[in-house]
Amino acid sequence: MPIAIYLLSLCSFAFGLSEFVAAGLLSGMARELHASVAATGGAIAAYALGAAIGAPILTALLACRSDRRVLAATMLVLAVGSVGMAAAPGLTSLLLLRFLVGLAHGVFMAVASNAATRLVEPSRSGRALAVVWLGLTLALACGVPLGTWLGALWSWRAVFAAIAVLALAGAMGLLWAMPRTAQPPQTLSALASLRALSQPAMLLAAGIAALVSVATFSFFTYISPFLLQVSGLDANWLGAAMLSFGVCAIGGNLLGGQLADGSHARGWTLLALAALALNLLGFYLLRAQPLAMLALCGSLGLLFFAIVTLSTMRLLRLALKLDPGVAAVAAGLNIASFNLGTAAGGLLGGALIAGWGLPFISLGGMAAALLAMLLLLRTS
């Protein structure tokens, strides 16, 4: 594959680290910024909100610009924003910077997803997309534990300063490696692009993507208290479960790319959704079995990230049938769907805990996965 594909993966790793590492640094951030942990947790929500808004809307507004310039610009926003986070004097400024970097994150992932599929021949587009998304997966699986450790060793501010250096290197790499050829003419205006995405088929595909995140994160958001309090596992088992999730997520990402390039991508997506529902049911039925919890955490990571790649390719292909000019915006719609679904999943899990208790969060996720499967069955 072209080296630009791997540089896009490196840049997605930098953005993923910026988004996810805050969870591991939350206590130190709250202490230094003289804020409560609950209030500082807004740094995660602010970032996700920015990504959800930036992905479809800003991508549409920037659709006439060359991929090379847009991607490099988003990396520079990450670099400058990370320096600002490292020097943030208070929580308000940190939240604002997180939101702005989240906007850039949404644009980057939308444009990078579309660009990767055009840098290779169509028969390899799914695998190219999987490589780009692999950066996010590695950020979650490896970058967050490393960043959390470095934050404890030095400071959370040093972690964001390191992300700034990585982002700057990524911007320079993209300017060197991305093709300088002219961008294909944009056939639709920004408003028309967004209007094209309101087609029922596009909205249905985006809804399915959102439900996959609802299913996964209604459970995964609360995986720590579930394993510690419901399953009775200790911190060592929890660490092993998180490692299992991360390692298998990498495999799921690559598997999704292979399946998306095949002729039966829809069938594989249906099968993966059915397996996701069974996986979440397993968390409820086998919650007292430590080894089962370890295996189910791994399969959850594998299934979720395989479906992410399959869903992204599905939306891109639907967009290409409408007009090639809306492909990047379609990728943005997909990213927005996953981010909104992640937030909604956390709310669903919280409601289930309040109403019925921790053991039932996986059943709510199972229901969301089954609904996504039923919606996909209604599509061609």
C-alpha positions as CSV (number, residue, x, y, z in Angstrom):
1,M,0.0,0.0,0.0
2,P,1.2,3.6,-0.5
3,I,3.1,5.1,2.4
4,A,0.4,7.8,2.7
5,I,-2.0,5.1,4.0
6,Y,0.4,4.3,6.9
7,L,0.9,8.0,7.6
8,L,-2.8,8.4,7.8
9,S,-2.9,5.6,10.3
10,L,-0.2,7.3,12.4
11,C,-2.2,10.5,12.4
12,S,-5.4,8.7,13.4
13,F,-3.3,7.2,16.3
14,A,-2.5,10.7,17.4
15,F,-6.1,11.8,17.3
16,G,-7.3,8.7,19.0
17,L,-4.7,9.2,21.7
18,S,-5.9,12.7,22.2
19,E,-9.5,11.6,22.6
20,F,-9.1,8.5,24.7
21,V,-6.1,9.2,27.0
22,A,-8.0,11.8,28.9
23,A,-9.9,8.9,30.7
24,G,-6.6,7.7,32.2
25,L,-5.4,11.1,33.1
26,L,-8.7,12.4,34.6
27,S,-7.7,12.3,38.3
28,G,-4.5,14.3,37.8
29,M,-6.2,16.8,35.5
30,A,-9.0,17.4,38.0
31,R,-6.5,17.9,40.8
32,E,-4.3,20.4,39.0
33,L,-7.2,22.3,37.5
34,H,-9.0,22.4,40.9
35,A,-12.2,20.8,39.6
36,S,-14.2,17.8,40.5
37,V,-13.6,14.5,38.6
38,A,-17.2,14.6,37.4
39,A,-16.7,18.1,35.9
40,T,-13.4,17.2,34.4
41,G,-15.0,14.2,32.8
42,G,-16.7,16.8,30.5
43,A,-13.4,16.9,28.7
44,I,-14.3,13.5,27.1
45,A,-17.8,14.6,26.2
46,A,-16.6,17.9,24.8
47,Y,-14.2,16.1,22.4
48,A,-16.9,13.6,21.3
49,L,-19.4,16.4,20.7
50,G,-16.8,18.3,18.5
51,A,-16.1,15.1,16.5
52,A,-19.8,14.5,15.9
53,I,-20.4,18.0,14.7
54,G,-17.1,18.4,12.7
55,A,-17.3,15.1,10.8
56,P,-20.4,15.7,8.6
57,I,-20.8,19.5,8.7
58,L,-17.2,20.9,8.4
59,T,-16.3,18.1,6.0
60,A,-19.1,19.3,3.7
61,L,-17.9,22.9,4.0
62,L,-14.3,21.8,3.1
63,A,-15.2,19.4,0.4
64,C,-13.8,21.6,-2.4
65,R,-10.4,21.7,-0.8
66,S,-7.7,19.2,-1.6
67,D,-7.4,16.2,0.8
68,R,-3.7,17.0,1.3
69,R,-4.3,20.5,2.6
70,V,-7.3,19.6,4.7
71,L,-5.6,16.6,6.4
72,A,-2.4,18.6,7.1
73,A,-4.5,21.5,8.5
74,T,-6.4,19.2,10.9
75,M,-3.1,17.8,12.2
76,L,-1.8,21.4,12.8
77,V,-5.0,22.1,14.8
78,L,-4.3,19.0,16.8
79,A,-0.7,20.1,17.4
80,V,-1.6,23.7,18.4
81,G,-4.6,22.4,20.5
82,S,-2.4,19.9,22.3
83,V,0.1,22.6,23.2
84,G,-2.9,24.7,24.5
85,M,-4.2,21.7,26.6
86,A,-0.7,21.2,28.0
87,A,-0.7,24.8,29.2
88,A,-4.4,25.1,30.1
89,P,-4.8,27.3,33.2
90,G,-8.3,26.1,34.0
91,L,-11.1,23.7,33.2
92,T,-13.0,26.1,31.0
93,S,-10.1,26.7,28.6
94,L,-9.4,22.9,28.5
95,L,-13.0,22.1,27.6
96,L,-13.0,24.7,24.8
97,L,-9.7,23.3,23.4
98,R,-11.0,19.8,23.6
99,F,-14.1,20.7,21.6
100,L,-12.0,22.5,18.9
101,V,-9.7,19.6,18.5
102,G,-12.7,17.3,18.4
103,L,-13.9,19.3,15.4
104,A,-10.6,18.7,13.7
105,H,-10.7,15.0,14.6
106,G,-14.1,14.5,12.9
107,V,-12.9,16.2,9.7
108,F,-9.7,14.2,9.7
109,M,-11.3,10.8,10.1
110,A,-13.9,11.6,7.5
111,V,-11.5,12.9,4.8
112,A,-8.8,10.3,5.7
113,S,-11.4,7.4,5.4
114,N,-12.5,8.6,1.9
115,A,-8.9,9.4,0.8
116,A,-7.6,6.0,1.8
117,T,-10.1,4.2,-0.4
118,R,-9.1,6.4,-3.4
119,L,-5.4,5.8,-3.0
120,V,-5.7,2.1,-3.8
121,E,-7.6,0.1,-6.4
122,P,-11.3,-0.6,-5.5
123,S,-10.6,-4.3,-4.6
124,R,-8.3,-3.2,-1.7
125,S,-10.3,-0.2,-0.5
126,G,-11.6,-2.0,2.6
127,R,-8.2,-3.1,3.7
128,A,-6.8,0.5,3.1
129,L,-9.7,1.8,5.3
130,A,-8.9,-0.8,8.0
131,V,-5.2,0.4,8.1
132,V,-6.3,4.0,8.7
133,W,-8.8,3.0,11.5
134,L,-6.1,0.7,12.9
135,G,-4.4,3.9,14.3
136,L,-7.5,4.6,16.5
137,T,-7.6,1.0,17.6
138,L,-3.9,1.0,18.6
139,A,-4.4,4.3,20.5
140,L,-7.1,2.6,22.6
141,A,-5.3,-0.6,23.0
142,C,-1.7,0.6,23.6
143,G,-1.5,4.4,23.6
144,V,-3.9,4.9,26.5
145,P,-2.1,2.6,28.9
146,L,1.2,4.1,27.9
147,G,-0.1,7.6,28.2
148,T,-1.6,6.9,31.6
149,W,1.7,5.5,32.8
150,L,3.6,8.5,31.5
151,G,1.1,10.8,33.0
152,A,1.6,9.2,36.4
153,L,5.4,9.3,35.9
154,W,5.6,12.9,34.8
155,S,2.5,14.9,34.3
156,W,-0.7,14.8,32.2
157,R,0.5,18.1,30.6
158,A,3.6,16.3,29.3
159,V,1.4,13.7,27.6
160,F,-0.4,16.3,25.6
161,A,2.9,18.0,24.8
162,A,4.1,14.7,23.3
163,I,0.9,14.4,21.3
164,A,1.6,17.9,19.8
165,V,5.0,16.7,18.6
166,L,3.5,13.6,17.1
167,A,0.8,15.7,15.4
168,L,3.3,18.1,13.9
169,A,5.4,15.1,12.5
170,G,2.2,13.7,11.1
171,A,1.3,17.0,9.3
172,M,4.8,17.2,7.8
173,G,4.6,13.6,6.7
174,L,1.2,14.1,5.0
175,L,2.4,17.1,3.1
176,W,5.3,15.0,1.8
177,A,3.4,11.8,1.0
178,M,-0.1,12.7,0.0
179,P,-0.6,13.2,-3.8
180,R,-0.4,16.8,-5.1
181,T,-2.8,16.1,-7.9
182,A,-5.9,18.3,-8.1
183,Q,-9.0,17.3,-6.1
184,P,-11.8,15.8,-8.3
185,P,-14.4,18.5,-9.0
186,Q,-17.0,18.7,-6.3
187,T,-20.3,18.0,-8.0
188,L,-22.5,19.2,-5.1
189,S,-22.4,22.3,-2.8
190,A,-21.9,21.9,0.9
191,L,-25.7,22.3,1.4
192,A,-26.5,19.9,-1.4
193,S,-24.1,17.4,0.0
194,L,-25.8,17.5,3.4
195,R,-29.1,17.3,1.7
196,A,-28.0,14.2,-0.2
197,L,-27.1,12.5,3.1
198,S,-30.7,12.9,4.2
199,Q,-31.7,10.2,1.8
200,P,-33.6,7.3,3.6
201,A,-30.9,4.7,2.7
202,M,-28.1,6.9,4.1
203,L,-30.0,7.8,7.3
204,L,-30.8,4.1,7.8
205,A,-27.2,3.1,7.4
206,A,-26.1,5.8,9.8
207,G,-28.7,4.7,12.3
208,I,-27.4,1.1,12.2
209,A,-23.9,2.5,12.8
210,A,-25.2,4.5,15.8
211,L,-27.0,1.4,17.2
212,V,-23.7,-0.6,17.1
213,S,-22.1,2.0,19.3
214,V,-25.1,2.1,21.6
215,A,-24.9,-1.7,21.9
216,T,-21.2,-1.7,22.7
217,F,-20.8,1.3,24.9
218,S,-23.9,0.8,27.0
219,F,-21.8,-2.0,28.4
220,F,-18.2,-1.0,27.8
221,T,-18.6,2.4,29.5
222,Y,-19.3,0.6,32.7
223,I,-17.0,-2.4,32.2
224,S,-14.8,-1.6,35.2
225,P,-17.6,-1.7,37.8
226,F,-19.3,-4.6,36.1
227,L,-16.2,-6.8,36.3
228,L,-15.2,-5.7,39.7
229,Q,-18.6,-5.6,41.4
230,V,-20.8,-8.0,39.5
231,S,-18.2,-10.6,38.4
232,G,-16.1,-10.2,41.6
233,L,-12.8,-9.9,39.7
234,D,-9.8,-8.1,41.0
235,A,-7.7,-5.4,39.4
236,N,-5.4,-7.9,37.7
237,W,-8.3,-9.6,36.0
238,L,-9.7,-6.2,34.9
239,G,-6.3,-5.3,33.4
240,A,-6.2,-8.6,31.5
241,A,-9.8,-8.1,30.3
242,M,-8.9,-4.6,28.9
243,L,-5.8,-6.0,27.2
244,S,-7.9,-8.8,25.7
245,F,-10.3,-6.2,24.4
246,G,-7.5,-4.1,22.9
247,V,-5.6,-6.9,21.2
248,C,-8.7,-8.4,19.7
249,A,-9.9,-5.0,18.6
250,I,-6.8,-4.8,16.4
251,G,-7.7,-8.2,14.8
252,G,-11.3,-7.1,14.4
253,N,-10.2,-4.0,12.5
254,L,-8.1,-5.9,10.1
255,L,-10.8,-8.6,9.7
256,G,-13.4,-6.0,8.9
257,G,-11.3,-4.7,6.1
258,Q,-10.9,-8.1,4.6
259,L,-14.6,-8.8,4.8
260,A,-15.6,-5.4,3.4
261,D,-13.6,-6.2,0.2
262,G,-15.5,-9.4,-0.3
263,S,-18.7,-10.0,-2.2
264,H,-20.8,-10.8,0.9
265,A,-20.1,-7.8,3.1
266,R,-23.7,-7.3,4.0
267,G,-24.0,-11.0,5.0
268,W,-20.9,-10.7,7.2
269,T,-22.3,-7.6,8.8
270,L,-25.5,-9.4,9.7
271,L,-23.6,-12.3,11.1
272,A,-21.3,-9.9,13.1
273,L,-24.4,-8.1,14.6
274,A,-25.9,-11.4,15.6
275,A,-22.7,-12.4,17.2
276,L,-22.5,-9.1,19.0
277,A,-26.0,-9.6,20.5
278,L,-25.0,-13.1,21.7
279,N,-21.7,-11.8,23.1
280,L,-23.6,-9.2,25.2
281,L,-26.1,-11.8,26.3
282,G,-23.0,-13.9,27.4
283,F,-21.9,-11.1,29.8
284,Y,-25.2,-11.5,31.6
285,L,-25.4,-15.3,31.7
286,L,-21.8,-16.0,32.4
287,R,-21.0,-13.0,34.6
288,A,-19.7,-15.3,37.5
289,Q,-17.1,-17.0,35.2
290,P,-13.7,-15.1,35.1
291,L,-12.4,-16.9,32.0
292,A,-15.6,-16.3,30.2
293,M,-15.5,-12.6,31.0
294,L,-11.9,-12.5,29.6
295,A,-13.0,-14.2,26.4
296,L,-16.1,-12.1,26.0
297,C,-14.2,-8.9,26.4
298,G,-11.9,-10.0,23.6
299,S,-14.7,-11.0,21.3
300,L,-16.5,-7.7,22.0
301,G,-13.4,-5.7,20.8
302,L,-13.1,-8.0,17.7
303,L,-16.8,-7.7,16.8
304,F,-17.2,-4.0,17.4
305,F,-14.2,-2.9,15.3
306,A,-15.0,-5.3,12.5
307,I,-18.4,-3.8,12.3
308,V,-17.0,-0.3,12.4
309,T,-15.0,-1.0,9.2
310,L,-17.9,-2.8,7.5
311,S,-20.3,0.0,8.3
312,T,-17.9,2.7,7.1
313,M,-17.5,1.0,3.7
314,R,-21.2,0.5,3.4
315,L,-21.9,4.2,3.8
316,L,-19.1,5.1,1.4
317,R,-20.5,2.8,-1.2
318,L,-24.0,4.1,-0.8
319,A,-22.7,7.6,-1.2
320,L,-20.8,6.7,-4.3
321,K,-24.1,5.6,-5.9
322,L,-25.6,9.0,-5.1
323,D,-22.6,11.2,-6.2
324,P,-18.9,10.6,-5.7
325,G,-18.7,14.2,-4.4
326,V,-20.5,13.3,-1.1
327,A,-18.2,10.3,-0.2
328,A,-16.1,12.2,2.4
329,V,-19.2,13.7,3.9
330,A,-20.8,10.3,4.1
331,A,-17.7,9.1,6.0
332,G,-18.3,12.0,8.3
333,L,-21.9,11.0,8.9
334,N,-20.6,7.6,9.9
335,I,-18.2,9.0,12.4
336,A,-20.8,11.3,13.8
337,S,-23.1,8.3,14.2
338,F,-20.6,6.3,16.1
339,N,-19.8,9.2,18.4
340,L,-23.4,10.0,19.1
341,G,-24.1,6.3,19.6
342,T,-21.2,6.1,22.1
343,A,-22.7,9.0,24.1
344,A,-26.2,7.4,23.9
345,G,-24.9,4.1,25.0
346,G,-23.4,5.6,28.1
347,L,-26.8,7.2,28.9
348,L,-28.6,3.9,28.3
349,G,-26.2,2.0,30.5
350,G,-26.6,4.6,33.2
351,A,-30.4,4.4,33.0
352,L,-30.3,0.6,33.3
353,I,-28.0,0.8,36.3
354,A,-30.4,3.3,38.0
355,G,-33.5,1.2,37.2
356,W,-32.4,-2.4,37.5
357,G,-28.7,-2.6,38.4
358,L,-25.3,-3.3,36.9
359,P,-26.0,-6.9,35.7
360,F,-28.6,-5.7,33.2
361,I,-26.5,-3.2,31.1
362,S,-25.4,-6.0,28.7
363,L,-29.0,-6.8,28.0
364,G,-29.7,-3.3,26.9
365,G,-26.8,-3.5,24.6
366,M,-28.1,-6.9,23.2
367,A,-31.4,-5.2,22.4
368,A,-29.6,-2.4,20.5
369,A,-27.6,-5.0,18.5
370,L,-30.7,-6.9,17.6
371,L,-32.5,-3.7,16.5
372,A,-29.5,-2.9,14.3
373,M,-29.7,-6.4,12.8
374,L,-33.4,-6.0,12.0
375,L,-32.9,-2.6,10.4
376,L,-30.1,-4.1,8.2
377,L,-32.4,-7.0,7.2
378,R,-34.8,-4.4,5.8
379,T,-32.2,-3.0,3.5
380,S,-31.0,-4.4,0.1
